[in-house]
Amino acid sequence: MELTAIPTAAGQEARVIEWVEQWVKKQSGIALKRDKFGNLILTQTRKSSKKPVFITAHLDHPAFVVRKQIDDQHLEMEFRGGVNDAYFVGAKVEVFDNDDNGYIGTIQSLEAKAKPFKRVVVKLKKGVAGILLKDDIARWKFNSPVVKNGLLHAPACDDLAGVAAALCALDTIKKLSALGHVGVLLTRAEEIGFVGAIAAAKNKSVPKTSRLLCLETSRSFPESPIGGGPILRVGDKTSVFGPDITNAASEIMNAQKNFMWQRKLMPGGTCESTAFCEYGYLSTCLCLALGNYHNMKDIDGVLQKNKPAKVAPEVISVNDFHGLVDMLKIICRDLDKPRKSSLRKGLETRLKMYRKILS
């Protein structure tokens, strides 16, 4: 609830980073460092000879960053992230200064083809002079996170709910024996093309022998419903993930009785696991089905022009969230254990059974 309320943007994740730093200070047995790109690496202080496992999530969410104050009531801002043009003009936003004071405004115009990011002009409800500065953050105007009928409605589930799940999982895992090799990697600037993850992968911010469990909140579809359980994401719209670790996670979860989970492609976007796999890491993804993806309500209806474009809080299932934390614990616990069966063994058995047909 705390994390999904924090304003954040690609390259401007300081508020979330500060929250994580304060969380680590309250923990025992967890160390925190930053790589040279500002990504956060959380490891356990106990020793382990096993190959590392890192649960990863990203610290940013699509949002506005102030470019300049035009006059005491107008700001020029750029939007870092992927939101369709129809959702901008006329929408309410809230700008935050360095002291976290909020200033309400309305988007007056959109320059959709500006580079490197879309630009908007915002008219503030009340004039301010010299208070809002370059690089201050703005986001759509929403209320604080709230749970209704088992669903969390929050300004930024993507991917701050993933950050929360990673920390909750680490908090549990650090109390279990033989899991000192499990840590957390929190990356920056995912929403502009996962550049923090690319930098971390290319420069080996975590050892190349690491196994990565990338967390996301991914757009829900009818075949991947909210409330259907956490999702083992086998791929995205760009690639499929590491088959060894994906199949191992699937086998582990298939062995769990009465555990609600899903195994889906989730083609609504591209996630960091694609980048890590491309740079040679063994990586897969676990995600939560997300409603109002990137705060866009009725995406398909808007594209078909039979629904008005309105922004709304993102939505996840509370049960799915807790299931994701449990799923992470189970996979980390069992990933290095010998498993009773394997795909290769099943294939060999099938060949032996029916080989005569090939004669």
C-alpha positions as CSV (number, residue, x, y, z in Angstrom):
1,M,0.0,0.0,0.0
2,E,2.9,2.4,0.8
3,L,5.0,1.6,-2.3
4,T,2.2,1.8,-4.8
5,A,1.3,5.3,-3.6
6,I,4.8,6.8,-4.2
7,P,5.3,9.1,-7.2
8,T,8.0,7.8,-9.5
9,A,9.2,8.1,-13.1
10,A,11.9,6.7,-15.3
11,G,15.2,8.3,-14.2
12,Q,13.4,10.0,-11.2
13,E,13.0,7.0,-8.8
14,A,14.5,8.7,-5.8
15,R,11.4,8.5,-3.6
16,V,11.1,4.7,-4.1
17,I,14.8,4.2,-3.6
18,E,14.7,6.1,-0.3
19,W,11.7,3.9,0.8
20,V,13.7,0.8,0.0
21,E,16.8,2.1,1.8
22,Q,14.8,2.8,4.9
23,W,13.2,-0.7,4.7
24,V,16.7,-2.3,4.5
25,K,17.9,-0.3,7.6
26,K,15.1,-2.0,9.6
27,Q,16.1,-5.5,8.5
28,S,18.8,-7.8,9.8
29,G,20.9,-9.9,7.5
30,I,20.3,-7.8,4.3
31,A,22.9,-5.6,2.6
32,L,22.2,-3.0,0.0
33,K,24.4,-1.5,-2.7
34,R,23.9,0.4,-5.9
35,D,25.6,-0.4,-9.2
36,K,27.0,2.5,-11.2
37,F,23.7,3.1,-12.9
38,G,21.7,3.5,-9.7
39,N,20.1,0.0,-9.8
40,L,19.7,-1.5,-6.3
41,I,21.2,-4.8,-5.3
42,L,20.0,-6.4,-2.1
43,T,21.9,-9.5,-0.9
44,Q,21.9,-11.5,2.3
45,T,24.9,-11.3,4.6
46,R,25.0,-15.1,5.3
47,K,27.2,-17.1,3.0
48,S,26.2,-19.5,0.3
49,S,28.0,-21.6,-2.3
50,K,25.0,-21.9,-4.5
51,K,24.6,-20.0,-7.8
52,P,22.7,-16.8,-7.0
53,V,19.0,-16.2,-7.5
54,F,17.9,-12.6,-7.9
55,I,14.2,-11.6,-7.8
56,T,14.0,-8.5,-10.0
57,A,11.5,-5.7,-10.3
58,H,11.6,-2.1,-11.6
59,L,11.3,1.1,-9.6
60,D,9.5,3.4,-12.1
61,H,6.1,3.9,-13.6
62,P,4.9,5.9,-16.6
63,A,4.8,9.5,-15.4
64,F,5.5,13.1,-16.3
65,V,8.8,15.0,-15.7
66,V,8.8,18.8,-15.6
67,R,10.9,20.4,-18.4
68,K,10.3,24.0,-17.5
69,Q,7.9,26.4,-15.9
70,I,6.4,28.6,-18.7
71,D,4.9,31.1,-16.3
72,D,3.4,30.9,-12.8
73,Q,0.5,28.8,-13.9
74,H,1.8,26.8,-16.9
75,L,4.3,24.0,-17.0
76,E,5.9,22.1,-20.0
77,M,6.4,18.4,-19.1
78,E,7.5,15.3,-20.9
79,F,5.9,11.9,-20.5
80,R,8.2,9.0,-19.9
81,G,6.3,5.8,-20.6
82,G,3.7,4.2,-22.9
83,V,0.2,5.7,-22.8
84,N,-2.0,6.2,-25.8
85,D,-2.5,9.8,-27.0
86,A,-6.2,9.9,-26.4
87,Y,-5.7,9.8,-22.6
88,F,-3.8,13.1,-22.3
89,V,-5.7,16.3,-23.2
90,G,-8.1,17.3,-20.5
91,A,-6.8,14.8,-17.9
92,K,-6.0,16.0,-14.4
93,V,-2.5,15.6,-13.1
94,E,-0.7,16.2,-9.8
95,V,2.8,17.7,-9.7
96,F,5.0,17.1,-6.7
97,D,7.8,19.4,-5.5
98,N,10.8,18.4,-3.5
99,D,8.9,18.5,-0.3
100,D,6.2,16.2,-1.7
101,N,3.6,19.0,-1.8
102,G,1.1,18.4,-4.6
103,Y,-0.2,20.9,-7.2
104,I,-3.2,20.0,-9.3
105,G,-3.4,20.9,-13.0
106,T,-5.0,20.0,-16.3
107,I,-3.3,19.0,-19.5
108,Q,-4.0,21.7,-22.1
109,S,-2.1,20.4,-25.1
110,L,-0.1,17.3,-26.3
111,E,2.9,17.2,-28.7
112,A,2.7,13.5,-29.4
113,K,5.6,13.3,-31.8
114,A,8.1,15.2,-29.7
115,K,11.4,13.4,-29.1
116,P,12.6,11.6,-27.1
117,F,9.3,11.8,-25.2
118,K,5.8,13.2,-25.7
119,R,5.4,16.7,-24.3
120,V,2.4,18.4,-22.7
121,V,1.5,21.8,-21.4
122,V,-0.3,21.7,-18.0
123,K,-2.3,24.6,-16.6
124,L,-2.1,24.6,-12.8
125,K,-5.2,25.2,-10.8
126,K,-3.4,27.9,-8.8
127,G,-0.4,29.9,-9.8
128,V,3.0,29.2,-8.4
129,A,6.2,31.0,-8.9
130,G,9.6,29.4,-8.7
131,I,8.3,26.4,-6.7
132,L,8.2,23.7,-9.3
133,L,11.5,23.0,-10.8
134,K,13.0,21.1,-13.8
135,D,12.8,17.3,-13.2
136,D,10.0,17.4,-10.6
137,I,7.5,14.6,-11.1
138,A,3.9,14.6,-12.1
139,R,1.4,11.8,-12.4
140,W,-2.3,11.4,-13.1
141,K,-4.5,12.8,-10.3
142,F,-5.6,9.8,-8.2
143,N,-6.6,9.1,-4.6
144,S,-4.4,7.0,-2.3
145,P,-4.4,3.2,-2.7
146,V,-7.5,1.4,-1.5
147,V,-8.7,-2.2,-1.4
148,K,-12.2,-2.9,-2.6
149,N,-13.7,-6.4,-2.8
150,G,-10.3,-8.0,-2.8
151,L,-8.8,-5.7,-5.4
152,L,-6.1,-3.1,-4.8
153,H,-6.7,0.2,-6.7
154,A,-3.5,2.2,-6.8
155,P,-1.7,4.9,-8.8
156,A,1.2,2.6,-9.7
157,C,1.0,-1.2,-9.4
158,D,3.4,-1.5,-12.3
159,D,5.9,-2.2,-11.0
160,L,5.8,-1.0,-7.4
161,A,3.6,-4.0,-6.5
162,G,6.4,-6.1,-8.0
163,V,8.9,-4.3,-5.8
164,A,6.7,-4.9,-2.8
165,A,6.4,-8.6,-3.7
166,A,10.2,-8.9,-4.1
167,L,10.9,-7.4,-0.7
168,C,8.1,-9.4,1.0
169,A,9.6,-12.6,-0.5
170,L,13.1,-11.7,0.6
171,D,11.8,-11.0,4.1
172,T,10.4,-14.6,4.2
173,I,13.3,-16.3,2.4
174,K,16.0,-14.8,4.7
175,K,14.5,-16.8,7.6
176,L,14.7,-20.2,5.7
177,S,17.8,-22.4,5.8
178,A,20.0,-22.9,2.8
179,L,18.6,-19.9,0.9
180,G,21.4,-17.4,1.6
181,H,22.0,-17.2,-2.2
182,V,18.7,-15.4,-2.9
183,G,18.7,-11.6,-3.4
184,V,16.8,-8.8,-5.0
185,L,17.7,-6.6,-8.0
186,L,15.6,-3.4,-8.4
187,T,16.2,-1.6,-11.7
188,R,15.6,1.9,-13.0
189,A,14.0,3.4,-16.1
190,E,12.1,0.3,-17.3
191,E,9.3,2.2,-18.8
192,I,11.4,3.8,-21.5
193,G,12.8,0.5,-22.7
194,F,14.2,-1.2,-19.6
195,V,17.5,0.7,-19.9
196,G,18.4,0.0,-16.3
197,A,18.1,-3.7,-16.9
198,I,20.1,-3.5,-20.1
199,A,22.9,-1.6,-18.3
200,A,22.9,-4.1,-15.4
201,A,23.0,-7.1,-17.8
202,K,25.6,-5.7,-20.2
203,N,27.9,-4.7,-17.3
204,K,27.2,-7.8,-15.1
205,S,25.9,-5.9,-12.1
206,V,25.0,-9.3,-10.8
207,P,27.1,-12.4,-11.5
208,K,26.5,-14.0,-14.9
209,T,25.8,-17.3,-13.1
210,S,22.7,-15.8,-11.5
211,R,19.2,-17.1,-12.1
212,L,16.7,-14.3,-12.5
213,L,13.1,-14.3,-11.5
214,C,11.8,-11.0,-13.1
215,L,8.6,-9.6,-11.6
216,E,6.0,-7.7,-13.5
217,T,2.4,-6.6,-13.4
218,S,1.2,-7.4,-16.9
219,R,-2.0,-6.4,-18.8
220,S,-4.8,-8.8,-18.1
221,F,-6.6,-10.6,-20.9
222,P,-9.7,-12.9,-20.7
223,E,-7.4,-15.9,-20.7
224,S,-5.2,-14.4,-17.9
225,P,-7.8,-13.0,-15.5
226,I,-7.2,-10.9,-12.4
227,G,-7.9,-13.2,-9.4
228,G,-6.8,-16.3,-11.3
229,G,-3.6,-16.6,-9.3
230,P,0.0,-15.3,-9.9
231,I,1.4,-16.1,-13.4
232,L,4.5,-17.9,-14.6
233,R,5.1,-15.8,-17.7
234,V,6.7,-17.9,-20.4
235,G,7.3,-14.9,-22.7
236,D,6.1,-11.5,-23.9
237,K,5.3,-9.9,-27.2
238,T,9.0,-9.8,-28.1
239,S,10.5,-13.2,-27.0
240,V,10.1,-16.3,-25.0
241,F,12.2,-16.6,-21.8
242,G,14.8,-19.1,-20.7
243,P,13.3,-22.6,-21.1
244,D,15.4,-24.3,-18.5
245,I,14.4,-22.0,-15.6
246,T,10.9,-21.5,-16.9
247,N,10.3,-25.3,-17.2
248,A,11.9,-25.8,-13.8
249,A,9.6,-23.3,-12.2
250,S,6.6,-24.9,-13.9
251,E,7.6,-28.3,-12.7
252,I,8.0,-27.0,-9.2
253,M,4.6,-25.3,-9.2
254,N,2.8,-28.3,-10.7
255,A,4.0,-30.3,-7.7
256,Q,2.1,-28.0,-5.3
257,K,-1.3,-29.2,-4.3
258,N,-4.2,-26.7,-4.2
259,F,-2.1,-23.8,-5.3
260,M,-3.8,-21.4,-7.7
261,W,-1.4,-20.2,-10.4
262,Q,-1.4,-19.6,-14.1
263,R,1.1,-20.3,-16.9
264,K,0.7,-17.7,-19.7
265,L,2.6,-15.9,-22.4
266,M,1.3,-12.4,-21.5
267,P,1.8,-10.6,-24.9
268,G,0.7,-7.1,-23.7
269,G,4.2,-5.7,-23.5
270,T,7.9,-6.6,-23.3
271,C,9.6,-7.2,-19.9
272,E,13.1,-7.1,-18.5
273,S,13.5,-10.9,-18.8
274,T,13.8,-10.4,-22.6
275,A,16.8,-8.2,-22.1
276,F,18.5,-10.4,-19.5
277,C,18.0,-13.5,-21.7
278,E,19.5,-11.6,-24.7
279,Y,22.6,-10.9,-22.6
280,G,23.0,-14.5,-21.6
281,Y,21.4,-14.7,-18.2
282,L,19.1,-17.6,-17.2
283,S,15.9,-15.7,-16.7
284,T,12.1,-16.0,-16.5
285,C,9.2,-13.9,-15.3
286,L,6.5,-14.1,-12.7
287,C,3.7,-11.5,-12.9
288,L,0.4,-10.3,-11.7
289,A,-2.6,-9.8,-14.0
290,L,-3.1,-6.0,-14.2
291,G,-6.3,-4.0,-14.8
292,N,-6.1,-0.5,-16.3
293,Y,-2.7,-1.1,-17.6
294,H,-0.5,2.0,-17.4
295,N,-3.6,3.7,-16.0
296,M,-5.5,3.4,-19.2
297,K,-9.1,2.5,-18.6
298,D,-11.0,0.5,-21.3
299,I,-8.0,0.3,-23.7
300,D,-9.7,-1.8,-26.3
301,G,-12.9,0.3,-26.2
302,V,-10.9,3.5,-26.7
303,L,-9.0,2.1,-29.6
304,Q,-12.2,1.0,-31.2
305,K,-13.6,4.5,-30.5
306,N,-16.7,3.3,-28.6
307,K,-15.4,4.3,-25.1
308,P,-14.1,7.6,-23.8
309,A,-10.5,7.8,-22.9
310,K,-10.2,8.1,-19.1
311,V,-7.2,7.4,-16.8
312,A,-7.8,5.3,-13.7
313,P,-5.9,3.6,-10.9
314,E,-4.2,0.3,-11.8
315,V,-5.8,-2.8,-10.3
316,I,-4.4,-6.1,-9.0
317,S,-5.9,-8.9,-6.9
318,V,-4.7,-8.9,-3.3
319,N,-4.9,-12.7,-3.3
320,D,-2.8,-12.8,-6.5
321,F,-0.2,-10.6,-4.7
322,H,0.1,-12.9,-1.7
323,G,0.2,-15.9,-4.0
324,L,3.1,-14.3,-5.9
325,V,5.1,-13.9,-2.6
326,D,4.4,-17.6,-1.8
327,M,5.2,-18.7,-5.3
328,L,8.6,-16.9,-5.1
329,K,9.4,-18.6,-1.8
330,I,8.5,-22.1,-3.2
331,I,10.5,-21.7,-6.4
332,C,13.6,-20.3,-4.6
333,R,13.3,-23.1,-2.0
334,D,13.0,-25.9,-4.6
335,L,14.9,-24.7,-7.6
336,D,18.2,-26.5,-6.7
337,K,16.5,-29.7,-5.4
338,P,16.5,-32.8,-7.5
339,R,13.0,-33.3,-9.0
340,K,11.3,-36.6,-9.3
341,S,10.5,-36.2,-13.0
342,S,11.8,-34.2,-15.9
343,L,10.8,-33.5,-19.4
344,R,13.7,-35.5,-20.8
345,K,12.7,-38.6,-18.7
346,G,9.1,-38.4,-19.9
347,L,10.2,-38.1,-23.6
348,E,12.6,-41.1,-23.2
349,T,9.8,-43.2,-21.6
350,R,7.5,-42.3,-24.5
351,L,10.1,-43.3,-27.1
352,K,10.7,-46.6,-25.4
353,M,7.0,-47.3,-25.2
354,Y,6.2,-46.7,-28.9
355,R,9.5,-47.3,-30.6
356,K,8.3,-50.4,-32.4
357,I,5.9,-48.2,-34.4
358,L,9.0,-46.6,-36.0
359,S,10.5,-49.9,-37.2
